[in-house]
Amino acid sequence: MSKLGAFLQLIRIKNLLFIALTQVLFYQLIIRSSYERLLNTHPLLSYNLFHSMLVASLFIAGAGYIINDYFDLNIDKINKPDKLIVDRNISRRWAMMWHFMLSIAGLIITAYVSIQLNNFLLFLLNGIAVILLWFYSTTFKKKLLSGNIIISLLTAWVIFMLFVCEINWKSGSWMPSSHLALINIYKLAILYGGFAFMVSLVREVIKDMEDEMGDRKYGCRTMPIAWGIHASKVFVSVWLIVLFGALSAIMVYALFSRWYLISLFIASTLLLMLISIFLNLKKAVSIEDYTKLSQQVKLLMLMGILSMILYHYYY
């Protein structure tokens, strides 16, 4: 494998492209659309500032993947021996250097955007994200549930940070009742961010079931180790049911609003995928089963994010 190919695999280029797609769709189809249709104006986050924020997000996320692989080296030798990059294609020293360089670059870009928007909450929260990614890799990943929740919150933050960019602190209120566009963006940020949080939490626990062997050897206290596989499956099943109920409620709301394509999409795609994941989870026993489940959940996340296109069609 070439050095470039190894580096792209180290920063999880496919996951970074997914983050980019998510932010591009939310910015273009939700944020800009809300401003143009409700207020006939443009968002605070201009195209140039959005592109800067997107790069910052990718740098910080890429740095997070690197530091995770750095501290997971011994565990990955057991769980994923064929996918090792650190110490095989890229030295530990260079991995650490890339982590710091990308994190610092991401924070510098965030600081620039924060200054332009006069919104220092954005810099503060992205700084917290960098710190959480470090401590997730060193400590929380090995703890019961705390690591799963941190990653799920950071997944939701990918969407919610774009809403934070639109808060105008000069207005005297973080969300004035007269600001129809911001209210609409906030509601959809909660909707899609909540979806991202729940799906990510489900996937993180499934990945813990997949990686149980290596995690157990190195003293991790993940859910499958602390509670057992059966209890972990029950936990995931409960969240799948909650997600199924939430999506069903949205489907009914869309139906009464005459958003028929959205209702059809939820029923024929998202709900059916949830049922399939639920049934496959019940039958899963091997590492391969959990790997396939993790991929299914990732596809569910993608399809949910793509639903922004249908919302834009109706809105």
BELGI-V150983 format. One record per pair of residues at least 24 apart in sequence whose C-alpha atoms are under 10 Angstrom apart, sorted by the first residue. I is the first residue (numbers start at 1). J is the second residue. D is the distance in Angstrom with one decimal. If there is no record, write none. Layout:
i=I j=J d=D
i=I j=J d=D
//
This chain:
i=1 j=85 d=9.7
i=1 j=89 d=7.6
i=2 j=89 d=8.1
i=3 j=85 d=9.8
i=3 j=89 d=6.8
i=3 j=90 d=7.5
i=4 j=89 d=9.8
i=5 j=85 d=10.0
i=5 j=89 d=9.5
i=6 j=83 d=9.8
i=6 j=84 d=9.3
i=6 j=85 d=6.3
i=6 j=86 d=8.9
i=6 j=88 d=9.4
i=6 j=89 d=6.3
i=6 j=90 d=7.3
i=7 j=66 d=9.2
i=7 j=85 d=8.0
i=7 j=86 d=9.4
i=7 j=89 d=8.4
i=7 j=90 d=7.6
i=7 j=95 d=9.1
i=7 j=98 d=9.6
i=8 j=62 d=9.3
i=9 j=65 d=9.7
i=9 j=66 d=9.7
i=9 j=83 d=8.7
i=9 j=84 d=9.5
i=9 j=85 d=7.7
i=10 j=62 d=8.0
i=10 j=63 d=9.3
i=10 j=65 d=6.9
i=10 j=66 d=6.0
i=10 j=67 d=9.6
i=10 j=68 d=9.7
i=10 j=69 d=7.7
i=10 j=70 d=9.8
i=10 j=83 d=9.3
i=10 j=84 d=8.7
i=10 j=85 d=6.4
i=10 j=86 d=7.8
i=10 j=89 d=9.6
i=10 j=90 d=8.8
i=10 j=95 d=8.8
i=11 j=58 d=9.3
i=11 j=59 d=9.0
i=11 j=61 d=7.9
i=11 j=62 d=4.6
i=11 j=63 d=7.0
i=11 j=64 d=8.1
i=11 j=65 d=5.5
i=11 j=66 d=5.9
i=11 j=67 d=9.5
i=11 j=68 d=10.0
i=11 j=69 d=9.3
i=11 j=98 d=9.7
i=11 j=99 d=9.5
i=12 j=61 d=9.0
i=12 j=62 d=6.9
i=12 j=63 d=10.0
i=12 j=64 d=9.9
i=12 j=65 d=6.9
i=12 j=66 d=8.6
i=13 j=58 d=9.4
i=13 j=62 d=8.1
i=13 j=65 d=10.0
i=15 j=58 d=9.4
i=15 j=61 d=9.0
i=15 j=62 d=9.0
i=15 j=65 d=9.7
i=15 j=298 d=9.9
i=16 j=57 d=8.9
i=16 j=58 d=6.0
i=16 j=59 d=9.0
i=16 j=61 d=7.3
i=16 j=62 d=7.2
i=16 j=65 d=9.9
i=17 j=58 d=8.5
i=18 j=301 d=9.7
i=18 j=302 d=7.8
i=18 j=305 d=9.5
i=19 j=54 d=8.7
i=19 j=57 d=8.1
i=19 j=58 d=7.4
i=19 j=61 d=8.8
i=19 j=155 d=8.8
i=19 j=158 d=7.1
i=19 j=159 d=8.9
i=20 j=51 d=9.8
i=20 j=54 d=6.7
i=20 j=55 d=8.6
i=20 j=57 d=8.4
i=20 j=58 d=7.4
i=20 j=158 d=9.2
i=21 j=54 d=9.9
i=21 j=302 d=9.3
i=21 j=305 d=8.6
i=21 j=306 d=9.0
i=22 j=158 d=7.9
i=22 j=159 d=7.3
i=22 j=192 d=9.9
i=22 j=302 d=8.5
i=22 j=305 d=6.4
i=22 j=306 d=8.1
i=22 j=308 d=9.3
i=23 j=50 d=9.0
i=23 j=51 d=9.8
i=23 j=53 d=9.5
i=23 j=54 d=7.2
i=23 j=57 d=9.3
i=23 j=158 d=7.1
i=23 j=159 d=6.4
i=23 j=160 d=9.6
i=23 j=161 d=9.4
i=23 j=162 d=7.7
i=23 j=305 d=9.6
i=24 j=50 d=8.7
i=24 j=51 d=9.0
i=24 j=54 d=8.2
i=24 j=159 d=9.9
i=25 j=159 d=9.9
i=25 j=305 d=8.1
i=25 j=306 d=7.9
i=25 j=307 d=9.6
i=25 j=308 d=6.8
i=25 j=309 d=7.6
i=25 j=312 d=9.7
i=26 j=159 d=7.2
i=26 j=160 d=9.7
i=26 j=162 d=8.0
i=26 j=163 d=9.5
i=26 j=185 d=9.1
i=26 j=188 d=9.0
i=26 j=189 d=8.5
i=26 j=192 d=9.2
i=26 j=305 d=8.6
i=26 j=306 d=9.7
i=26 j=308 d=7.2
i=26 j=309 d=9.3
i=26 j=312 d=9.9
i=27 j=159 d=9.0
i=27 j=162 d=7.2
i=27 j=163 d=9.1
i=27 j=185 d=9.6
i=28 j=308 d=9.8
i=28 j=309 d=9.9
i=28 j=312 d=9.4
i=29 j=308 d=6.8
i=29 j=309 d=6.9
i=29 j=310 d=9.5
i=29 j=311 d=8.1
i=29 j=312 d=5.7
i=29 j=313 d=9.0
i=29 j=315 d=9.4
i=30 j=181 d=9.4
i=30 j=184 d=8.5
i=30 j=185 d=6.5
i=30 j=188 d=7.8
i=30 j=189 d=9.0
i=30 j=308 d=7.5
i=30 j=309 d=9.2
i=30 j=311 d=8.4
i=30 j=312 d=7.1
i=30 j=315 d=9.2
i=31 j=162 d=8.3
i=31 j=163 d=8.0
i=31 j=166 d=8.8
i=31 j=181 d=7.8
i=31 j=182 d=8.2
i=31 j=184 d=8.7
i=31 j=185 d=6.1
i=31 j=186 d=9.6
i=31 j=188 d=9.5
i=31 j=189 d=9.7
i=32 j=181 d=9.1
i=32 j=185 d=9.5
i=33 j=181 d=8.7
i=33 j=185 d=9.6
i=33 j=312 d=7.6
i=33 j=315 d=8.4
i=34 j=180 d=8.2
i=34 j=181 d=5.0
i=34 j=182 d=7.8
i=34 j=183 d=9.4
i=34 j=184 d=6.9
i=34 j=185 d=7.0
i=34 j=312 d=9.5
i=34 j=315 d=8.6
i=35 j=179 d=9.5
i=35 j=180 d=8.4
i=35 j=181 d=5.3
i=35 j=182 d=8.0
i=35 j=184 d=9.4
i=35 j=185 d=9.1
i=36 j=181 d=8.6
i=37 j=181 d=8.3
i=37 j=315 d=8.7
i=38 j=179 d=9.0
i=38 j=180 d=6.6
i=38 j=181 d=5.9
i=38 j=182 d=9.7
i=38 j=184 d=9.3
i=39 j=179 d=8.3
i=39 j=180 d=7.5
i=39 j=181 d=6.8
i=39 j=182 d=10.0
i=40 j=181 d=9.7
i=41 j=181 d=9.8
i=43 j=165 d=9.3
i=43 j=166 d=6.9
i=43 j=181 d=9.0
i=43 j=182 d=9.2
i=44 j=116 d=9.5
i=44 j=117 d=7.1
i=44 j=165 d=7.4
i=44 j=166 d=5.7
i=44 j=167 d=8.4
i=44 j=168 d=8.1
i=45 j=113 d=8.7
i=45 j=116 d=9.2
i=45 j=117 d=7.6
i=45 j=162 d=8.3
i=45 j=163 d=9.6
i=45 j=165 d=6.5
i=45 j=166 d=6.5
i=45 j=167 d=9.9
i=46 j=117 d=9.8
i=48 j=113 d=9.6
i=49 j=109 d=9.5
i=49 j=110 d=9.6
i=49 j=112 d=8.9
i=49 j=113 d=6.2
i=49 j=114 d=9.5
i=49 j=116 d=8.3
i=49 j=117 d=8.9
i=49 j=165 d=9.6
i=50 j=113 d=8.5
i=50 j=162 d=8.4
i=50 j=165 d=9.1
i=52 j=106 d=9.2
i=52 j=109 d=6.5
i=52 j=110 d=7.7
i=52 j=112 d=8.7
i=52 j=113 d=7.2
i=53 j=106 d=8.5
i=53 j=107 d=9.9
i=53 j=109 d=7.1
i=53 j=110 d=6.4
i=53 j=111 d=9.8
i=53 j=112 d=9.3
i=53 j=113 d=7.0
i=53 j=114 d=9.5
i=53 j=161 d=9.2
i=53 j=162 d=8.6
i=53 j=165 d=9.2
i=54 j=106 d=9.5
i=54 j=109 d=9.6
i=54 j=110 d=9.6
i=54 j=158 d=9.4
i=54 j=162 d=9.5
i=55 j=105 d=9.3
i=55 j=106 d=7.3
i=55 j=109 d=8.0
i=55 j=110 d=9.2
i=56 j=102 d=8.6
i=56 j=103 d=8.5
i=56 j=104 d=9.5
i=56 j=105 d=7.2
i=56 j=106 d=4.1
i=56 j=107 d=6.9
i=56 j=108 d=8.2
i=56 j=109 d=5.8
i=56 j=110 d=6.2
i=56 j=111 d=9.7
i=56 j=113 d=9.6
i=56 j=126 d=9.1
i=57 j=103 d=9.6
i=57 j=106 d=6.8
i=57 j=107 d=9.2
i=57 j=109 d=9.4
i=57 j=110 d=8.6
i=57 j=126 d=8.5
i=57 j=157 d=9.9
i=57 j=158 d=7.5
i=57 j=161 d=9.4
i=58 j=102 d=8.9
i=58 j=103 d=9.7
i=58 j=106 d=7.8
i=58 j=158 d=9.7
i=59 j=98 d=10.0
i=59 j=99 d=9.0
i=59 j=101 d=8.9
i=59 j=102 d=5.1
i=59 j=103 d=6.3
i=59 j=104 d=8.7
i=59 j=105 d=7.1
i=59 j=106 d=5.3
i=59 j=107 d=8.8
i=59 j=109 d=9.6
i=60 j=99 d=8.5
i=60 j=100 d=9.5
i=60 j=101 d=9.7
i=60 j=102 d=6.2
i=60 j=103 d=5.1
i=60 j=104 d=8.3
i=60 j=105 d=8.2
i=60 j=106 d=5.5
i=60 j=107 d=7.8
i=60 j=126 d=8.3
i=60 j=127 d=9.4
i=60 j=129 d=8.1
i=60 j=130 d=6.6
i=60 j=133 d=8.9
i=61 j=99 d=9.8
i=61 j=102 d=8.8
i=61 j=103 d=8.4
i=61 j=106 d=9.1
i=61 j=129 d=9.1
i=61 j=130 d=8.5
i=61 j=133 d=8.5
i=61 j=154 d=9.4
i=61 j=155 d=9.8
i=61 j=158 d=9.5
i=62 j=98 d=9.2
i=62 j=99 d=7.8
i=62 j=102 d=7.3
i=62 j=103 d=8.4
i=62 j=106 d=9.8
i=63 j=95 d=9.1
i=63 j=96 d=9.0
i=63 j=97 d=9.7
i=63 j=98 d=7.0
i=63 j=99 d=4.5
i=63 j=100 d=7.2
i=63 j=101 d=8.1
i=63 j=102 d=5.6
i=63 j=103 d=5.8
i=63 j=104 d=9.4
i=63 j=106 d=9.1
i=63 j=130 d=8.4
i=63 j=133 d=8.5
i=63 j=134 d=9.2
i=64 j=99 d=7.2
i=64 j=100 d=9.8
i=64 j=102 d=9.1
i=64 j=103 d=8.2
i=64 j=129 d=9.3
i=64 j=130 d=7.4
i=64 j=131 d=9.6
i=64 j=132 d=9.2
i=64 j=133 d=5.5
i=64 j=134 d=7.0
i=64 j=136 d=9.1
i=64 j=137 d=8.2
i=65 j=99 d=8.5
i=65 j=133 d=8.5
i=65 j=134 d=9.8
i=65 j=137 d=9.0
i=66 j=92 d=10.0
i=66 j=95 d=6.4
i=66 j=96 d=7.6
i=66 j=97 d=9.8
i=66 j=98 d=7.7
i=66 j=99 d=6.0
i=66 j=100 d=9.7
i=66 j=102 d=9.7
i=66 j=137 d=9.6
i=67 j=92 d=9.8
i=67 j=95 d=7.4
i=67 j=96 d=6.8
i=67 j=97 d=9.9
i=67 j=98 d=9.0
i=67 j=99 d=6.2
i=67 j=100 d=9.1
i=67 j=133 d=8.0
i=67 j=134 d=6.8
i=67 j=135 d=9.8
i=67 j=136 d=9.5
i=67 j=137 d=6.6
i=67 j=138 d=8.6
i=68 j=99 d=9.7
i=68 j=133 d=8.0
i=68 j=134 d=7.8
i=68 j=135 d=9.6
i=68 j=136 d=8.0
i=68 j=137 d=4.9
i=68 j=138 d=7.9
i=68 j=141 d=9.1
i=69 j=95 d=8.8
i=69 j=137 d=8.2
i=70 j=95 d=6.9
i=70 j=96 d=7.4
i=70 j=99 d=9.4
i=70 j=137 d=8.4
i=70 j=138 d=9.5
i=71 j=96 d=10.0
i=71 j=134 d=9.7
i=71 j=137 d=6.3
i=71 j=138 d=6.4
i=71 j=139 d=9.6
i=72 j=137 d=7.6
i=72 j=138 d=8.7
i=72 j=141 d=9.6
i=72 j=214 d=9.8
i=72 j=215 d=9.4
i=72 j=218 d=9.9
i=74 j=214 d=8.2
i=74 j=215 d=9.6
i=74 j=217 d=9.7
i=74 j=218 d=8.1
i=75 j=211 d=8.6
i=75 j=212 d=9.8
i=75 j=213 d=8.8
i=75 j=214 d=5.0
i=75 j=215 d=6.3
i=75 j=216 d=9.1
i=75 j=217 d=7.9
i=75 j=218 d=6.9
i=75 j=220 d=9.8
i=76 j=211 d=8.7
i=76 j=214 d=7.1
i=76 j=215 d=9.0
i=77 j=214 d=8.0
i=78 j=211 d=8.7
i=78 j=213 d=7.5
i=78 j=214 d=5.3
i=78 j=215 d=8.9
i=78 j=217 d=9.1
i=79 j=210 d=8.2
i=79 j=211 d=5.8
i=79 j=212 d=8.3
i=79 j=213 d=7.0
i=79 j=214 d=5.5
i=79 j=215 d=8.3
i=79 j=287 d=9.4
i=80 j=211 d=8.6
i=80 j=214 d=9.1
i=99 j=134 d=9.7
i=103 j=127 d=9.1
i=103 j=130 d=6.8
i=103 j=131 d=9.7
i=104 j=130 d=9.2
i=106 j=130 d=9.1
i=113 j=165 d=8.7
i=114 j=165 d=8.1
i=117 j=165 d=7.4
i=117 j=166 d=8.3
i=117 j=167 d=8.8
i=117 j=168 d=7.9
i=117 j=169 d=9.3
i=118 j=165 d=9.5
i=118 j=167 d=9.5
i=118 j=168 d=7.9
i=118 j=169 d=7.7
i=118 j=170 d=8.5
i=119 j=164 d=8.4
i=119 j=165 d=7.2
i=119 j=166 d=8.8
i=119 j=167 d=7.5
i=119 j=168 d=7.4
i=119 j=169 d=7.1
i=119 j=170 d=9.5
i=120 j=165 d=9.6
i=120 j=169 d=9.7
i=121 j=161 d=9.8
i=121 j=164 d=7.8
i=121 j=165 d=8.8
i=121 j=167 d=9.4
i=121 j=169 d=9.9
i=122 j=161 d=7.2
i=122 j=162 d=9.2
i=122 j=163 d=9.9
i=122 j=164 d=6.6
i=122 j=165 d=6.7
i=122 j=167 d=9.7
i=125 j=157 d=9.1
i=125 j=161 d=8.4
i=125 j=164 d=9.6
i=126 j=154 d=9.7
i=126 j=157 d=9.0
i=126 j=161 d=8.5
i=128 j=154 d=10.0
i=129 j=153 d=9.5
i=129 j=154 d=6.9
i=129 j=157 d=8.7
i=130 j=154 d=9.9
i=139 j=220 d=9.5
i=140 j=220 d=9.6
i=140 j=221 d=9.6
i=140 j=222 d=9.6
i=141 j=208 d=9.7
i=141 j=215 d=9.8
i=141 j=220 d=7.9
i=141 j=221 d=8.6
i=141 j=222 d=7.7
i=142 j=208 d=9.9
i=142 j=215 d=7.7
i=142 j=216 d=9.7
i=142 j=218 d=9.1
i=142 j=219 d=7.7
i=142 j=220 d=4.4
i=142 j=221 d=5.5
i=142 j=222 d=6.0
i=142 j=223 d=9.6
i=143 j=219 d=9.7
i=143 j=220 d=6.5
i=143 j=221 d=5.0
i=143 j=222 d=5.6
i=143 j=223 d=8.3
i=143 j=226 d=9.3
i=144 j=220 d=8.4
i=144 j=221 d=5.4
i=144 j=222 d=4.6
i=144 j=223 d=5.5
i=144 j=224 d=9.0
i=144 j=225 d=8.7
i=144 j=226 d=7.1
i=144 j=227 d=9.0
i=145 j=201 d=9.2
i=145 j=204 d=9.3
i=145 j=205 d=8.2
i=145 j=221 d=8.8
i=145 j=222 d=6.7
i=145 j=223 d=6.5
i=145 j=226 d=9.9
i=146 j=222 d=9.1
i=146 j=223 d=10.0
i=147 j=201 d=9.7
i=147 j=204 d=8.7
i=147 j=205 d=9.9
i=147 j=222 d=8.7
i=148 j=197 d=10.0
i=148 j=200 d=8.2
i=148 j=201 d=6.0
i=148 j=202 d=8.8
i=148 j=203 d=8.9
i=148 j=204 d=5.7
i=148 j=205 d=6.9
i=148 j=207 d=9.9
i=148 j=208 d=9.1
i=148 j=222 d=9.0
i=148 j=223 d=9.4
i=149 j=197 d=8.3
i=149 j=198 d=9.5
i=149 j=200 d=8.8
i=149 j=201 d=6.5
i=149 j=204 d=8.7
i=149 j=205 d=9.8
i=150 j=197 d=9.7
i=150 j=201 d=9.1
i=151 j=197 d=8.5
i=151 j=200 d=7.5
i=151 j=201 d=7.7
i=151 j=204 d=8.0
i=152 j=193 d=9.5
i=152 j=194 d=9.4
i=152 j=196 d=7.3
i=152 j=197 d=4.7
i=152 j=198 d=7.2
i=152 j=199 d=8.0
i=152 j=200 d=5.1
i=152 j=201 d=5.4
i=152 j=202 d=9.0
i=152 j=203 d=9.2
i=152 j=204 d=8.0
i=153 j=193 d=8.6
i=153 j=194 d=9.1
i=153 j=196 d=8.5
i=153 j=197 d=5.9
i=153 j=198 d=9.2
i=153 j=200 d=8.6
i=153 j=201 d=8.8
i=154 j=193 d=9.7
i=154 j=196 d=9.4
i=154 j=197 d=8.2
i=154 j=200 d=9.5
i=155 j=193 d=7.7
i=155 j=194 d=9.6
i=155 j=195 d=9.9
i=155 j=196 d=6.3
i=155 j=197 d=6.3
i=155 j=198 d=9.7
i=155 j=199 d=9.5
i=155 j=200 d=7.0
i=155 j=201 d=9.4
i=156 j=189 d=8.7
i=156 j=190 d=8.7
i=156 j=191 d=9.9
i=156 j=192 d=7.7
i=156 j=193 d=4.4
i=156 j=194 d=6.7
i=156 j=195 d=8.0
i=156 j=196 d=5.4
i=156 j=197 d=5.3
i=156 j=198 d=9.0
i=156 j=199 d=9.9
i=156 j=200 d=8.6
i=157 j=189 d=9.4
i=157 j=193 d=7.1
i=157 j=194 d=9.9
i=157 j=196 d=9.1
i=157 j=197 d=8.9
i=158 j=189 d=9.9
i=158 j=193 d=8.0
i=158 j=196 d=9.1
i=159 j=188 d=9.5
i=159 j=189 d=6.4
i=159 j=190 d=8.9
i=159 j=191 d=10.0
i=159 j=192 d=7.3
i=159 j=193 d=5.9
i=159 j=194 d=9.7
i=159 j=196 d=8.6
i=160 j=185 d=9.5
i=160 j=186 d=8.3
i=160 j=188 d=9.3
i=160 j=189 d=5.5
i=160 j=190 d=7.5
i=160 j=191 d=10.0
i=160 j=192 d=8.6
i=160 j=193 d=6.3
i=160 j=194 d=9.6
i=161 j=189 d=8.9
i=161 j=193 d=9.9
i=162 j=186 d=9.7
i=162 j=189 d=8.4
i=163 j=187 d=9.8
i=163 j=188 d=9.3
i=163 j=189 d=6.7
i=163 j=190 d=9.6
i=164 j=189 d=9.7
i=188 j=308 d=9.5
i=191 j=246 d=9.8
i=191 j=250 d=9.6
i=192 j=301 d=9.9
i=192 j=304 d=8.0
i=192 j=305 d=7.4
i=192 j=307 d=9.7
i=192 j=308 d=9.0
i=193 j=305 d=9.9
i=194 j=243 d=9.5
i=195 j=243 d=7.6
i=195 j=246 d=9.0
i=195 j=247 d=9.0
i=195 j=301 d=8.0
i=195 j=304 d=7.8
i=195 j=305 d=8.9
i=196 j=300 d=9.9
i=196 j=301 d=6.8
i=196 j=302 d=9.6
i=196 j=304 d=8.5
i=196 j=305 d=8.5
i=197 j=301 d=9.9
i=198 j=236 d=9.8
i=198 j=239 d=6.9
i=198 j=240 d=8.2
i=198 j=242 d=8.8
i=198 j=243 d=7.1
i=198 j=301 d=9.7
i=199 j=236 d=9.8
i=199 j=239 d=8.4
i=199 j=240 d=8.2
i=199 j=243 d=8.1
i=199 j=297 d=6.9
i=199 j=298 d=8.1
i=199 j=300 d=7.8
i=199 j=301 d=6.5
i=199 j=304 d=9.6
i=200 j=294 d=9.9
i=200 j=297 d=8.2
i=200 j=298 d=8.2
i=200 j=301 d=8.0
i=201 j=236 d=8.3
i=201 j=239 d=8.4
i=202 j=232 d=9.9
i=202 j=233 d=9.7
i=202 j=235 d=8.5
i=202 j=236 d=5.5
i=202 j=237 d=8.5
i=202 j=238 d=9.6
i=202 j=239 d=6.9
i=202 j=240 d=7.5
i=202 j=294 d=8.7
i=202 j=297 d=7.7
i=202 j=298 d=9.9
i=203 j=236 d=8.6
i=203 j=290 d=9.6
i=203 j=293 d=8.2
i=203 j=294 d=5.7
i=203 j=295 d=8.6
i=203 j=296 d=9.1
i=203 j=297 d=6.1
i=203 j=298 d=7.4
i=203 j=301 d=9.8
i=204 j=236 d=9.7
i=204 j=294 d=8.3
i=204 j=297 d=9.9
i=205 j=232 d=7.2
i=205 j=233 d=8.6
i=205 j=235 d=8.6
i=205 j=236 d=7.1
i=205 j=294 d=9.3
i=206 j=232 d=8.2
i=206 j=233 d=8.2
i=206 j=236 d=7.8
i=206 j=281 d=8.8
i=206 j=289 d=9.9
i=206 j=290 d=6.3
i=206 j=291 d=8.2
i=206 j=292 d=9.9
i=206 j=293 d=7.3
i=206 j=294 d=6.3
i=206 j=297 d=9.2
i=207 j=287 d=9.4
i=207 j=290 d=7.0
i=207 j=291 d=7.4
i=207 j=293 d=8.8
i=207 j=294 d=6.5
i=207 j=295 d=9.9
i=208 j=232 d=9.2
i=208 j=290 d=9.1
i=209 j=233 d=9.0
i=209 j=284 d=10.0
i=209 j=285 d=9.6
i=209 j=286 d=9.3
i=209 j=287 d=7.8
i=209 j=290 d=6.9
i=209 j=291 d=9.3
i=210 j=285 d=9.6
i=210 j=286 d=7.9
i=210 j=287 d=5.1
i=210 j=288 d=7.9
i=210 j=289 d=8.3
i=210 j=290 d=5.3
i=210 j=291 d=6.4
i=210 j=292 d=9.8
i=210 j=293 d=9.5
i=210 j=294 d=8.7
i=211 j=287 d=7.7
i=211 j=290 d=9.1
i=211 j=291 d=9.5
i=212 j=287 d=9.0
i=213 j=287 d=9.5
i=229 j=285 d=9.2
i=230 j=282 d=9.3
i=233 j=278 d=9.4
i=233 j=281 d=7.0
i=233 j=282 d=7.4
i=233 j=284 d=9.4
i=234 j=281 d=9.6
i=234 j=282 d=9.2
i=236 j=278 d=8.7
i=236 j=281 d=8.6
i=237 j=274 d=10.0
i=237 j=277 d=9.2
i=237 j=278 d=6.5
i=237 j=279 d=9.6
i=237 j=281 d=8.1
i=237 j=282 d=8.8
i=238 j=278 d=9.8
i=240 j=271 d=10.0
i=240 j=274 d=6.8
i=240 j=275 d=8.5
i=240 j=277 d=8.4
i=240 j=278 d=7.0
i=241 j=274 d=8.5
i=241 j=275 d=9.2
i=241 j=278 d=8.7
i=243 j=270 d=9.9
i=243 j=271 d=9.0
i=243 j=274 d=8.3
i=244 j=270 d=8.5
i=244 j=271 d=6.4
i=244 j=272 d=9.5
i=244 j=273 d=9.9
i=244 j=274 d=6.9
i=244 j=275 d=8.4
i=245 j=271 d=9.3
i=247 j=271 d=7.4
i=254 j=311 d=9.8
i=257 j=314 d=9.9
i=258 j=314 d=9.2
i=259 j=310 d=8.9
i=259 j=311 d=8.4
i=259 j=313 d=9.4
i=259 j=314 d=6.7
i=259 j=315 d=9.3
i=260 j=310 d=9.9
i=260 j=314 d=9.4
i=261 j=307 d=9.9
i=261 j=310 d=7.1
i=261 j=311 d=9.1
i=261 j=313 d=9.3
i=261 j=314 d=8.9
i=262 j=307 d=7.5
i=262 j=308 d=9.5
i=262 j=309 d=9.6
i=262 j=310 d=6.2
i=262 j=311 d=7.1
i=262 j=313 d=9.5
i=262 j=314 d=8.8
i=263 j=310 d=10.0
i=265 j=303 d=9.4
i=265 j=304 d=9.5
i=265 j=307 d=7.9
i=265 j=310 d=8.7
i=266 j=303 d=9.5
i=266 j=304 d=8.6
i=266 j=307 d=8.6
i=269 j=300 d=8.6
i=269 j=303 d=7.8
i=269 j=304 d=9.1
i=270 j=299 d=9.8
i=270 j=300 d=6.6
i=270 j=301 d=9.1
i=270 j=303 d=7.2
i=270 j=304 d=7.0
i=270 j=307 d=9.7
i=271 j=300 d=9.5
i=272 j=300 d=10.0
i=273 j=297 d=8.4
i=273 j=299 d=8.9
i=273 j=300 d=6.7
i=273 j=303 d=9.7
i=274 j=300 d=7.8
//
